Amino acid sequence: MGSEHLHAVESLLFQALVHMLKAQGWPLARAAENGRADARGFRAQAANRFAPSMRPRLDLARLYRQALRALPQTMDGQPPQPLPETCPATLDELLSEAS
């Protein structure tokens, strides 16, 4: 797999994490349900493009830190609920169709 495919999967996982974190940080926000749906869509796209050879090159901890930094300070005028400092999901869980 080329680096273009790897970057595509990284981008999709990053987007999924951002939307998951928004929904988790602001569970009562108007956009929370849409965020969860968007996260599922990005995860499905990442799973479709993922190849096992990418596993050692994907840095989920880095993607999660970047997603945390990308979150807004507030949504609907409210700060986020406390969020985990480290990614609470494994790569396999993020790529799973079950959630």
PAFILUM-606362 format. One record per residue (C-alpha): residue in one letter; chain; x, y, z. Coordinates in steps of 0.02 Angstrom, whole numbers, plus 32768, in hexadecimal, padded with zeros to 4 digits. Example, Ala and Ser with C-alpha at 12.3 -4.5 7.8 and 13.67 -1.06 7.14 Angstrom:
// PAFILUM-606362
(r A A (8267 7F1F 8186))
(r S A (82AC 7FCB 8165))
***
This chain:
// PAFILUM-606362
(r M A (8000 8000 8000))
(r G A (803F 80AB 7FD4))
(r S A (8049 8140 8046))
(r E A (7FB1 818E 7FEE))
(r H A (7F42 8100 802C))
(r L A (7F8D 810B 80DA))
(r H A (7F6D 81C7 80E2))
(r A A (7EBA 81AD 80A9))
(r V A (7E9A 8130 8136))
(r E A (7EF0 81A3 81B4))
(r S A (7E84 8235 817B))
(r L A (7DE5 81D0 818A))
(r L A (7E14 8190 8236))
(r F A (7E3F 8241 826E))
(r Q A (7D95 827F 8233))
(r A A (7D3F 81EE 8289))
(r L A (7D9A 8215 832C))
(r V A (7D6E 82CE 8324))
(r H A (7CB6 82A7 830B))
(r M A (7CB8 8222 8393))
(r L A (7D0A 829B 840C))
(r K A (7C8F 8326 83E4))
(r A A (7BFD 82B1 8406))
(r Q A (7C4F 8272 84A6))
(r G A (7C84 831F 84E2))
(r W A (7BDC 836F 84BE))
(r P A (7B5D 82E0 84CB))
(r L A (7AC8 8356 84D9))
(r A A (7AFB 83CA 844C))
(r R A (7A87 83DA 83B7))
(r A A (7B0E 8390 8346))
(r A A (7B3B 82FA 83B4))
(r E A (7AD3 8279 8358))
(r N A (7B10 82B7 82AF))
(r G A (7BC2 82AD 82F3))
(r R A (7BAA 81F8 8324))
(r A A (7B63 81D1 8278))
(r D A (7BF2 822C 8222))
(r A A (7C70 81CD 828C))
(r R A (7C22 8128 8258))
(r G A (7C2C 815C 81A2))
(r F A (7CE3 818E 81AD))
(r R A (7D0B 80ED 8209))
(r A A (7CB6 8085 8182))
(r Q A (7D16 80E0 80FA))
(r A A (7DB9 80C4 8158))
(r A A (7D91 800C 816C))
(r N A (7D6F 7FFD 80B2))
(r R A (7E18 8048 8087))
(r F A (7E7D 7FF7 8111))
(r A A (7EFC 7F71 80E6))
(r P A (7F51 7F07 816D))
(r S A (7FFC 7F43 8130))
(r M A (7FCD 7FF2 816E))
(r R A (7FBC 7FBB 8224))
(r P A (8072 7FD8 8259))
(r R A (8074 8082 8203))
(r L A (7FD3 80C6 8250))
(r D A (7FF3 812A 82EF))
(r L A (7F4A 812C 8343))
(r A A (7F8D 8187 83DD))
(r R A (7FCC 8216 836F))
(r L A (7F27 821F 830F))
(r Y A (7EC8 8225 83B4))
(r R A (7F35 82B2 83F8))
(r Q A (7F1A 8313 8357))
(r A A (7E5E 82F7 8362))
(r L A (7E5C 8338 8416))
(r R A (7EB8 83D5 83DE))
(r A A (7E3D 83EE 834E))
(r L A (7DA5 83F7 83C0))
(r P A (7D50 849E 83DA))
(r Q A (7D5B 84F3 8484))
(r T A (7C9D 84F5 8490))
(r M A (7C02 84B5 8437))
(r D A (7B59 8507 8452))
(r G A (7BB4 8579 84CD))
(r Q A (7BEA 84E6 853B))
(r P A (7C98 84A0 855E))
(r P A (7CAF 83E5 853F))
(r Q A (7C94 835E 85BF))
(r P A (7D38 830F 85F8))
(r L A (7D87 82A7 856D))
(r P A (7E08 821B 857C))
(r E A (7EBC 8253 8562))
(r T A (7EE3 81B3 8503))
(r C A (7E7D 815F 847D))
(r P A (7DFA 80EF 84CF))
(r A A (7DE6 8086 8430))
(r T A (7E5D 8011 83D9))
(r L A (7E7C 8016 831E))
(r D A (7E18 7F74 830D))
(r E A (7D85 7FC2 836B))
(r L A (7D89 805D 82FD))
(r L A (7D8A 7FF3 8260))
(r S A (7D02 7F7E 829F))
(r E A (7C58 7F83 824D))
(r A A (7C03 7F54 82F0))
(r S A (7C06 8002 833F))
***
